Amino acid sequence: MSEYLSVKNFERYQHYKDRNPPWIKLYYAILDDPHFLALNEVQQGRYMKLLLVASKQDNRILHDQQYLSKVLRVAGRIDITPLIESGFLIASCKQSARHKLASRKQNAMSETEAETETEAETEKKRASATSDEEFLTELRTLYPHVNLDDELRKMDAWILANPGRKKVRKFIVNWLNKIDAPLTTQHDTHCIWTVKSEYKNVPCKQPVCEEARLAGFRICAECWPVFKKHRERIGHPVHEAAHA
């Protein structure tokens, strides 16, 4: 008899940040698997139980009748031959090597999940650090060629027609990025970045620099570095055009 049992493809579908999770993932597609449907209901239920045990044992289940009876809460002999023959369970005496490989894969996936959570937390903190009013003020400065109020109303209408989408800040910025107008008139060749005058902020009106024009913005050479810093601060840096 083999020493250990493991659930096939367990690491692909069941991955966690910590061992001994209180739950497992069960995909609805299993009801469309012909091999699963070919099993009787006893073996199907036994497979579900073994998924739970595998999550606690890091997918290394001792192949022993007494142990299986205890962890599966079943009295008497347990026949798992159909699960092995159908490929749902893998029996092996060389489980230690597979276990090490599975652990490496699981650790790698856990690190990826941790990185994703860290990025999400950073984005959330960045958003909470700026009020909605400050965010809209920055948008009016960064997209002076856009009628922001009209675009916000268009976003509301689009979201009503597309349930499930939300008007979060990233959505707003992505929307506005798509309506950067090309420079076509003589008036468009002057910088529209606001600068402080004696009494109020006014457009700079210096000639647009070539670097900004290629990137799709009406900003002069003097204002260009400040403009790019503002874009970086809200998490949407300028993607400058590559020179031929």
C-alpha positions as CSV (number, residue, x, y, z in Angstrom):
1,M,0.0,0.0,0.0
2,S,1.2,3.5,-0.8
3,E,2.3,5.7,2.1
4,Y,0.5,8.9,1.2
5,L,-2.4,10.2,-0.9
6,S,-2.7,13.6,-2.5
7,V,-5.6,15.3,-4.4
8,K,-4.7,15.9,-8.0
9,N,-4.2,19.6,-9.0
10,F,-4.8,20.6,-5.4
11,E,-2.2,23.4,-5.4
12,R,-3.6,24.8,-8.6
13,Y,-7.1,25.5,-7.1
14,Q,-6.5,25.6,-3.4
15,H,-3.9,28.2,-2.3
16,Y,-3.8,30.1,0.9
17,K,-1.7,32.6,2.8
18,D,-1.7,30.4,5.9
19,R,-1.9,26.7,6.5
20,N,-5.0,25.1,8.1
21,P,-7.5,27.4,6.4
22,P,-11.1,27.2,7.8
23,W,-12.5,26.7,4.3
24,I,-11.7,25.4,0.8
25,K,-12.5,26.5,-2.7
26,L,-15.0,24.4,-4.6
27,Y,-15.5,25.2,-8.3
28,Y,-18.9,24.8,-9.8
29,A,-17.3,23.3,-13.0
30,I,-16.9,20.0,-11.1
31,L,-20.6,19.3,-11.8
32,D,-19.7,19.2,-15.5
33,D,-16.8,16.9,-15.1
34,P,-17.7,13.5,-16.6
35,H,-15.2,11.7,-14.5
36,F,-16.8,13.1,-11.3
37,L,-20.3,12.4,-12.5
38,A,-19.2,8.8,-13.2
39,L,-18.6,8.3,-9.5
40,N,-21.4,7.2,-7.2
41,E,-22.7,9.7,-4.6
42,V,-20.7,8.0,-1.8
43,Q,-17.4,8.5,-3.7
44,Q,-18.4,12.0,-4.7
45,G,-19.0,12.9,-1.0
46,R,-15.8,11.1,0.0
47,Y,-13.9,13.3,-2.5
48,M,-15.3,16.5,-0.9
49,K,-14.2,15.3,2.5
50,L,-10.7,14.5,1.3
51,L,-10.4,18.0,-0.1
52,L,-11.0,19.3,3.5
53,V,-8.5,16.9,4.9
54,A,-6.0,17.8,2.2
55,S,-6.2,21.5,3.2
56,K,-5.3,20.7,6.8
57,Q,-2.5,18.3,5.9
58,D,-0.9,20.4,3.1
59,N,-2.2,17.8,0.6
60,R,-0.4,14.9,2.2
61,I,-2.9,12.4,3.5
62,L,-1.7,9.3,5.3
63,H,-2.9,6.2,3.4
64,D,-4.0,4.2,6.4
65,Q,-7.5,2.8,7.0
66,Q,-7.6,3.7,10.7
67,Y,-6.5,7.3,10.0
68,L,-8.9,7.7,7.1
69,S,-11.8,6.4,9.2
70,K,-11.0,8.9,11.9
71,V,-10.5,12.0,9.7
72,L,-13.5,11.2,7.4
73,R,-15.7,10.3,10.4
74,V,-16.6,7.0,8.8
75,A,-16.9,3.7,10.6
76,G,-15.5,0.6,8.9
77,R,-13.3,0.1,5.9
78,I,-13.1,2.9,3.4
79,D,-12.7,2.1,-0.3
80,I,-11.0,4.9,-2.2
81,T,-10.0,2.8,-5.2
82,P,-12.5,4.5,-7.5
83,L,-11.0,7.9,-6.7
84,I,-7.5,6.7,-7.4
85,E,-8.5,4.9,-10.6
86,S,-10.4,8.0,-11.9
87,G,-7.4,10.2,-11.2
88,F,-8.9,12.3,-8.4
89,L,-6.4,10.9,-5.9
90,I,-2.7,10.2,-6.4
91,A,-1.1,7.5,-4.4
92,S,2.7,7.6,-4.0
93,C,5.5,6.4,-1.7
94,K,7.6,9.3,-2.9
95,Q,5.4,12.0,-1.5
96,S,8.2,13.9,0.2
97,A,9.6,15.2,-3.1
98,R,6.1,16.2,-4.4
99,H,5.4,17.8,-1.1
100,K,8.4,20.0,-1.3
101,L,7.5,21.1,-4.8
102,A,3.9,21.8,-3.8
103,S,5.1,23.8,-0.8
104,R,7.3,26.0,-3.1
105,K,4.4,26.6,-5.4
106,Q,2.1,27.4,-2.5
107,N,4.6,29.8,-1.0
108,A,5.1,31.6,-4.4
109,M,1.3,32.0,-4.8
110,S,1.0,33.2,-1.2
111,E,3.6,35.9,-1.9
112,T,1.8,37.0,-5.0
113,E,-1.4,37.3,-3.0
114,A,0.4,39.3,-0.4
115,E,1.8,41.7,-3.0
116,T,-1.6,42.2,-4.5
117,E,-3.1,43.0,-1.1
118,T,-0.2,45.4,-0.4
119,E,-0.8,47.2,-3.7
120,A,-4.6,47.4,-3.0
121,E,-3.9,48.8,0.5
122,T,-1.5,51.4,-0.9
123,E,-4.1,52.5,-3.5
124,K,-6.7,52.8,-0.7
125,K,-4.5,54.8,1.5
126,R,-3.6,57.1,-1.4
127,A,-7.3,57.7,-2.2
128,S,-8.2,58.4,1.5
129,A,-5.4,60.9,1.8
130,T,-7.1,63.1,-0.8
131,S,-10.6,64.4,-0.3
132,D,-13.2,64.2,-3.2
133,E,-13.1,68.0,-3.5
134,E,-9.3,68.0,-3.8
135,F,-9.4,65.2,-6.3
136,L,-11.8,67.0,-8.5
137,T,-9.7,70.2,-8.3
138,E,-6.7,68.2,-9.4
139,L,-8.6,66.8,-12.3
140,R,-9.7,70.2,-13.5
141,T,-6.0,71.3,-13.4
142,L,-4.7,68.1,-15.1
143,Y,-7.4,68.0,-17.8
144,P,-8.1,71.7,-18.6
145,H,-9.4,70.8,-22.1
146,V,-12.2,68.7,-20.7
147,N,-15.6,69.9,-19.4
148,L,-15.3,67.8,-16.2
149,D,-19.0,68.3,-15.1
150,D,-20.3,67.1,-18.5
151,E,-17.9,64.1,-18.4
152,L,-19.0,63.1,-14.9
153,R,-22.6,63.1,-16.0
154,K,-21.7,60.9,-19.0
155,M,-19.9,58.5,-16.6
156,D,-23.1,58.3,-14.5
157,A,-25.2,57.5,-17.5
158,W,-22.7,54.9,-18.7
159,I,-22.6,53.2,-15.3
160,L,-26.5,53.1,-15.2
161,A,-26.3,51.2,-18.5
162,N,-23.6,48.9,-17.2
163,P,-24.5,47.4,-13.8
164,G,-21.7,46.2,-11.7
165,R,-19.3,49.0,-12.6
166,K,-18.4,51.7,-10.1
167,K,-17.3,55.3,-10.6
168,V,-14.1,55.0,-8.6
169,R,-11.2,57.3,-9.0
170,K,-9.3,55.0,-11.3
171,F,-12.3,54.7,-13.5
172,I,-12.6,58.5,-13.7
173,V,-9.0,59.0,-14.7
174,N,-9.1,56.2,-17.3
175,W,-12.2,57.8,-18.8
176,L,-10.6,61.2,-19.0
177,N,-7.3,59.8,-20.4
178,K,-9.3,58.6,-23.4
179,I,-10.5,62.1,-24.4
180,D,-7.2,63.9,-24.7
181,A,-7.7,66.0,-27.8
182,P,-5.0,66.4,-30.5
183,L,-3.5,69.8,-31.1
184,T,-5.1,71.2,-34.2
185,T,-5.4,75.0,-33.9
186,Q,-3.1,77.9,-33.3
187,H,-4.8,78.5,-30.0
188,D,-3.9,74.9,-28.9
189,T,-0.2,75.7,-29.2
190,H,-0.1,77.7,-25.9
191,C,0.3,76.2,-22.4
192,I,-2.9,76.0,-20.4
193,W,-1.2,75.0,-17.1
194,T,-2.3,77.5,-14.4
195,V,0.3,79.7,-12.6
196,K,0.0,82.1,-9.8
197,S,-0.4,85.7,-10.6
198,E,-0.8,88.7,-8.2
199,Y,-4.4,87.9,-7.4
200,K,-5.4,84.5,-8.9
201,N,-4.2,81.5,-10.9
202,V,-4.2,82.2,-14.7
203,P,-3.1,80.1,-17.7
204,C,0.6,80.2,-18.4
205,K,0.1,80.7,-22.2
206,Q,3.7,80.0,-23.1
207,P,4.3,78.0,-26.2
208,V,3.7,74.2,-25.9
209,C,7.0,72.2,-25.8
210,E,7.5,69.4,-28.3
211,E,7.8,66.7,-25.6
212,A,4.4,67.6,-24.1
213,R,2.8,67.9,-27.5
214,L,3.9,64.4,-28.5
215,A,2.5,63.1,-25.2
216,G,-0.8,64.8,-26.0
217,F,-0.7,67.7,-23.6
218,R,-0.7,71.5,-24.0
219,I,2.1,72.3,-21.5
220,C,5.2,74.5,-22.0
221,A,8.7,73.4,-21.2
222,E,8.8,75.4,-17.9
223,C,5.5,73.8,-16.6
224,W,6.2,70.3,-18.0
225,P,8.2,69.0,-15.0
226,V,5.6,70.3,-12.5
227,F,2.8,68.8,-14.6
228,K,4.4,65.4,-14.6
229,K,4.9,65.4,-10.9
230,H,1.2,66.1,-10.4
231,R,0.3,63.2,-12.6
232,E,2.7,60.9,-10.7
233,R,1.3,62.0,-7.4
234,I,-2.3,60.8,-8.3
235,G,-0.9,57.5,-9.5
236,H,-1.2,58.2,-13.3
237,P,2.2,59.2,-14.7
238,V,2.6,60.7,-18.1
239,H,3.4,58.2,-20.8
240,E,5.8,60.2,-23.0
241,A,6.0,59.4,-26.7
242,A,9.1,57.6,-27.8
243,H,11.3,59.7,-30.2
244,A,12.1,58.1,-33.6
